[in-house]
Amino acid sequence: MFRLILCLISVLIKSECAKILGVFPSPSISHQVVFRPLMIELARRGHEVTVITTDRAFPKDQPLPNLTEIDTHDISYQYVAGIREEFGNKNGEIDIISIMCNMLLNLVDIQLKSKEVQEYIHNNKKIDLLFVESYIRPTLIYSYIYDAPVIEFSSLSGFFTNFQNIGAATHLFLYPEPMTRRINNLTLWEKIKRLYIHYSSSNIHDKYADTESELFRKVFGPDVPNMNVLRNNIDMTFLNVHPIWDFNRPVPPNVVYLGGLHQKPQKELPKDLQSYLDSSKNGVIYISFGTNVRPFMFPPDKLKIIINVISKLPYNVLWKWDDDELPGRPQNVKISKWFPQSDLLRHPKIKAFITQGGLQSTDEAITAGVPLIGIPMMGDQWFNSEQYMKFNIGKQILFEKLSEEQLMDAIKTVIEDESYRQNIVKLRDHPTLAACPYNATHRLPQSEMTEHVQQCPSRSAIFPEHAPKVIAQLTSPRPILQREYLPETDPNHEIWDD
């Protein structure tokens, strides 16, 4: 991984340093840890790096030389905490997309207007390279402020518009988006729903493009272009995902897959934790629902189901739990607000990992060769846990359908059926990254060359190629209700081939 980072930053190693700005507004440490390694290494190589972040990598009184962190932690987390209830009351994908668009616009606006960010903008009229967080479109306002090459950087995979921006292949069913809840073996009805959600979300994004532009015109004047126009400023896309997880999508050379960028070399475990694991006769199950799923989000009945199941297991359990107490905690369960997850998973006594299905947790489990049980709750977690089923490296349980029987069966299956561990080890053996992206990135400082690594025709696609097939199926004179609407568990179910 260290050699990979050196490969990425070789673009900027010259006789003089470059001035680099990274804009990463997400108030989530699981996103921020992905961006840090590259920014830190650029600073260590002598470049002048400034990062607008919600989570500092270094204490304010112990900064890394050449790295300036503009801390927007308090204003960002306070804002998100204030609207958390809106997400809790909305389950539909379209409702959530609308809330997200509004939230991300306000988040960027709040950060942009902060004293520290305003001082940076007023004191720095020129930069050499701009990184922006890829799924937060309002960050493109910085590409209007600064005339510099733009790399959009994703802490996960890319969205439809990200690939459309850069000229990569897009297809709702062959290359589903990371926020898609169902991705494998779709029935015709599910494909129709997917099309409806896609076009509805596209309309929402177009509407907010106007809203975003109007807001920024109040700050920077009437010449601010529409946000959809600013998308054309993007020169490259970095994705923190392995190509296999993105269905081996064909991409142009200005799309670079950086799967597992956040992972670090293995370190020794704390002595008490090492002793606990070593002395566990039957092995240990690790449970963590990540940094964004908090204890108050667990309905008491669902929590009771998990506790009842693990109390009957012959294994010890380590559970990352963000409260001081776990109601009804069984004797075989040890809780902590933090575990060194990556190192813990690599201990040979770990039998299975019960997770919310976050991408970083998934990466770490694959590296450790530990089978997974995904209980998705938000974001890309449904997508990732569906991939567990596709690659046969784990099981998925829908949170709303969680039962003791389901959970017990999933745990026994992934532990006792050795094929799950064998499959995840095979997946681990795939190289983390393809070839060094130097050939694509070294051209970035030469703005006249960026057009040669872009493939723009897909940006103009109005009627994607997958839609006619679904429409043709709907209008076909043959009966369509006979097979396509059958439940997936029906042995005679036939999947309509794309």
Order of alpha helices (4+ residues) and beta strands (2+ residues): alpha-beta-alpha-beta-beta-alpha-alpha-alpha-beta-alpha-beta-alpha-alpha-alpha-beta-beta-alpha-beta-alpha-beta-beta-alpha-beta-alpha-beta-alpha-beta-alpha-alpha-alpha-alpha
